[in-house]
Structures are given as C-alpha cells and as structure tokens.
Amino acid sequence: MSSDTKHIWTFRARFRRHAFGWRSQPAIKRIKEAVSEIKKAARKDPVMGGEGGVLGLK
C-alpha cells in the first residue's frame, strides 16, 4: 500500500461524540479495535499508520 492510495479507516465510523462514556466496555473495545487497525496498516506502510494515529486522536 503506497502513501498515495486512499485508505478507508473502519474505526472512524464507529466513533461518535457522546455515544458512550469513556469507562464503558464498548468504548474500550472500540479503542482496541482502532489501535489494532492502525498497527496493521503501519506494518504495510508507516506513513499510513501515522495518518491513522492522527485521525484516531481527533
């Protein structure tokens, strides 16, 4: 996967403002899923992984 290819992040659709509290189990599960998706992308393309990390912090 090169950095000019557009990647669709699946974790972005699952994060919504005020959807659940930070200490709830669904929130923890969604964060773990997002981190694993970012790590998987970073193995193939480090720039893509960096982009996913920034998007996860937004």
C-alpha positions in Angstrom: 0.0 0.0 0.0 1.6 3.3 -1.0 1.0 6.6 0.6 -0.8 8.0 -2.4 -3.5 5.3 -2.2 -6.6 6.4 -0.3 -7.3 4.1 2.7 -10.8 3.9 4.3 -10.5 3.6 8.0 -13.2 1.5 9.5 -12.7 2.8 13.0 -13.7 6.4 12.1 -17.4 5.3 11.5 -17.6 3.8 15.0 -16.5 6.9 17.0 -19.3 9.4 17.6 -19.4 12.3 20.0 -21.3 11.4 23.2 -22.1 7.9 22.1 -20.8 6.3 25.3 -18.8 7.1 28.4 -15.0 6.6 28.5 -15.0 3.8 31.1 -17.7 1.7 29.4 -16.8 -1.6 27.8 -18.0 -0.6 24.3 -15.6 2.4 24.3 -12.7 0.3 25.4 -13.4 -2.3 22.8 -13.7 0.3 20.0 -10.3 1.9 21.0 -8.6 -1.5 21.0 -10.1 -2.2 17.5 -8.8 1.1 16.3 -5.3 0.6 17.6 -5.1 -2.9 16.0 -6.3 -1.5 12.7 -3.7 1.3 12.8 -0.9 -1.2 13.7 -1.9 -3.4 10.8 -1.7 -0.5 8.4 1.6 0.7 9.8 3.2 -2.7 9.1 2.5 -2.2 5.4 3.1 1.5 5.2 4.4 3.6 8.2 3.1 6.8 6.7 -0.4 5.3 6.6 -0.1 4.2 10.2 0.9 7.7 11.2 -2.1 9.1 9.4 -4.4 6.6 11.2 -2.8 7.6 14.6 -3.5 11.3 13.9 -7.1 10.5 12.8 -7.6 8.5 16.0 -6.6 11.4 18.1 -9.1 13.8 16.5 
